[in-house]
Amino acid sequence: MDQNFNGKVALITGGTSGIGLAISKELAKLGCKICISYSQSDKKAAITKKELEQFTNEVLLIKSDISNEQAVIELFTKIKNQYQKLDYLINNAGIDLPQAFEDFSFKDWKKIIDINLNGKFLAIKNAIPLLKNSEDARVINISSRLSQKPLLEASAYCCSQAGIEMLTKVAALELCKYNIKVNTISPGFTKTPLTEGIYINKEFWEKSAAANPSKRVGDPIDIANTVVFLLSSKSNYINGVSIHVNGGSHLG
Ligand SMILES: NC(=O)c1ccc[n+]([C@@H]2O[C@H](COP(=O)([O-])OP(=O)(O)OC[C@H]3O[C@@H](n4cnc5c(N)ncnc54)[C@H](OP(=O)(O)O)[C@@H]3O)[C@@H](O)[C@H]2O)c1
């Protein structure tokens, strides 16, 4: 990438693990100032900071539950105090708690929607004043292949991901007047701590790779590379779309 990202300020929600960690690393390598939010694991956050410090000294870690409005307000106040602007919001934090529909606990349903969908709304809403201070602001919401394809025991997760794709379109339409572009990246099945925790059987992973036309599951770097493209000047005219990154898994 020949573009200069030096001085750009990026927030990656859930940037301490899996897809978010890969995005954080790629943006740090390109010279961005990195802000990362997470809600639980201080240990993972400390390891992340150390890894990123190979590439940049500008790493701001903020412990903040993305589904808690007050915490999100405080998150953006901290970024404002440090940098006075935000160039890139990578709305990545998400969870899944697989359960069959008829046994689904309403508490868990609400938790999934709160983190995966409401958290993205809260982040965009509270980021707007800082994004307006950027010359070329971008928001990328991370959704999923499951925004369009139902999966057993994933009702809340699938619904939250479908909501993210529409949230992107409405936000893109409303925020274009501020020169803020909003897009979605929808990964296919990707090997991360989230999916490795759910699918512990090695055979499952082999079968998933074999079933994909590209004969492998996704790697977090596949998503990070797409993020870099969507933040670059090469994607200037792309707004309000969802890019599916899945090796062709939707084709079968
Ligand atoms: N892996 C896949 O196959 C796949 C496919 C499609 C889409 N996605 C989406 O990609 C995103 C990242 O997934 P991943 O697989 O990389 O998951 P992951 O490895 O479990 O990472 C999730 C990150 O989100 C943070 N997080 C969780 N709850 C949070 C909250 N309430 N507030 C703030 N941060 C929170 C976690 O840190 P703490 O635990 O410390 O809070 C962690 O940094 C998710 O939105 C997921 O839906 C994943």
The ligand as an SDF file (V2000), in Angstrom:
LIG
                    3D

 48 52  0  0  0  0  0  0  0  0999 V2000
  -14.6110  -15.6690   13.5280 N   0  0  0  0  0  0  0  0  0  0  0  0
  -15.5400  -15.7810   12.5790 C   0  0  0  0  0  0  0  0  0  0  0  0
  -15.7230  -16.8380   11.9390 O   0  0  0  0  0  0  0  0  0  0  0  0
  -16.4110  -14.5940   12.2570 C   0  0  0  0  0  0  0  0  0  0  0  0
  -17.1810  -14.6740   11.0880 C   0  0  0  0  0  0  0  0  0  0  0  0
  -17.9900  -13.5970   10.7620 C   0  0  0  0  0  0  0  0  0  0  0  0
  -18.0350  -12.4770   11.5710 C   0  0  0  0  0  0  0  0  0  0  0  0
  -17.2830  -12.4330   12.7050 N   0  0  0  0  0  0  0  0  0  0  0  0
  -17.3710  -11.2150   13.5190 C   0  0  0  0  0  0  0  0  0  0  0  0
  -16.0800  -10.6710   13.6680 O   0  0  0  0  0  0  0  0  0  0  0  0
  -15.9820   -9.9800   14.9240 C   0  0  0  0  0  0  0  0  0  0  0  0
  -14.7520  -10.4630   15.6690 C   0  0  0  0  0  0  0  0  0  0  0  0
  -14.8930  -11.8490   15.9110 O   0  0  0  0  0  0  0  0  0  0  0  0
  -13.6780  -12.7780   16.3530 P   0  0  0  0  0  0  0  0  0  0  0  0
  -13.9690  -14.1150   15.8090 O   0  0  0  0  0  0  0  0  0  0  0  0
  -12.3880  -12.1170   16.0690 O   0  0  0  0  0  0  0  0  0  0  0  0
  -13.9420  -12.8260   17.9390 O   0  0  0  0  0  0  0  0  0  0  0  0
  -12.9620  -12.8920   19.2280 P   0  0  0  0  0  0  0  0  0  0  0  0
  -11.6590  -13.4980   18.8570 O   0  0  0  0  0  0  0  0  0  0  0  0
  -13.7710  -13.5110   20.3000 O   0  0  0  0  0  0  0  0  0  0  0  0
  -12.7270  -11.3420   19.5670 O   0  0  0  0  0  0  0  0  0  0  0  0
  -13.7840  -10.5500   20.0320 C   0  0  0  0  0  0  0  0  0  0  0  0
  -13.2350   -9.2380   20.5840 C   0  0  0  0  0  0  0  0  0  0  0  0
  -14.3490   -8.4360   21.0120 O   0  0  0  0  0  0  0  0  0  0  0  0
  -14.1390   -8.0220   22.3640 C   0  0  0  0  0  0  0  0  0  0  0  0
  -15.4500   -7.8790   23.0100 N   0  0  0  0  0  0  0  0  0  0  0  0
  -16.3560   -8.8450   23.2870 C   0  0  0  0  0  0  0  0  0  0  0  0
  -17.4200   -8.3220   23.9200 N   0  0  0  0  0  0  0  0  0  0  0  0
  -17.1930   -6.9830   24.0170 C   0  0  0  0  0  0  0  0  0  0  0  0
  -17.9190   -5.8990   24.5780 C   0  0  0  0  0  0  0  0  0  0  0  0
  -19.1090   -6.0750   25.1920 N   0  0  0  0  0  0  0  0  0  0  0  0
  -17.3820   -4.6530   24.5070 N   0  0  0  0  0  0  0  0  0  0  0  0
  -16.1730   -4.4460   23.9110 C   0  0  0  0  0  0  0  0  0  0  0  0
  -15.4360   -5.4500   23.3710 N   0  0  0  0  0  0  0  0  0  0  0  0
  -15.9460   -6.6930   23.4300 C   0  0  0  0  0  0  0  0  0  0  0  0
  -13.2440   -9.1140   22.9630 C   0  0  0  0  0  0  0  0  0  0  0  0
  -12.4880   -8.6710   24.0910 O   0  0  0  0  0  0  0  0  0  0  0  0
  -13.0180   -8.9340   25.6210 P   0  0  0  0  0  0  0  0  0  0  0  0
  -13.4550  -10.3680   25.6570 O   0  0  0  0  0  0  0  0  0  0  0  0
  -11.8760   -8.6050   26.5090 O   0  0  0  0  0  0  0  0  0  0  0  0
  -14.1530   -7.9950   25.7720 O   0  0  0  0  0  0  0  0  0  0  0  0
  -12.3240   -9.3970   21.7810 C   0  0  0  0  0  0  0  0  0  0  0  0
  -11.3020   -8.4000   21.7270 O   0  0  0  0  0  0  0  0  0  0  0  0
  -17.2960  -10.2420   15.6570 C   0  0  0  0  0  0  0  0  0  0  0  0
  -18.1370   -9.1480   15.5020 O   0  0  0  0  0  0  0  0  0  0  0  0
  -17.8670  -11.4650   14.9390 C   0  0  0  0  0  0  0  0  0  0  0  0
  -19.2800  -11.4880   14.9680 O   0  0  0  0  0  0  0  0  0  0  0  0
  -16.4760  -13.4600   13.0640 C   0  0  0  0  0  0  0  0  0  0  0  0
  1  2  1  0
  2  3  2  0
  2  4  1  0
  4  5  1  0
  4 48  2  0
  5  6  2  0
  6  7  1  0
  7  8  2  0
  8  9  1  0
  8 48  1  0
  9 10  1  0
  9 46  1  0
 10 11  1  0
 11 12  1  0
 11 44  1  0
 12 13  1  0
 13 14  1  0
 14 15  2  0
 14 16  1  0
 14 17  1  0
 17 18  1  0
 18 19  2  0
 18 20  1  0
 18 21  1  0
 21 22  1  0
 22 23  1  0
 23 24  1  0
 23 42  1  0
 24 25  1  0
 25 26  1  0
 25 36  1  0
 26 27  1  0
 26 35  1  0
 27 28  2  0
 28 29  1  0
 29 30  1  0
 29 35  2  0
 30 31  1  0
 30 32  2  0
 32 33  1  0
 33 34  2  0
 34 35  1  0
 36 37  1  0
 36 42  1  0
 37 38  1  0
 38 39  2  0
 38 40  1  0
 38 41  1  0
 42 43  1  0
 44 45  1  0
 44 46  1  0
 46 47  1  0
M  CHG  2   8   1  16  -1
M  END
$$$$
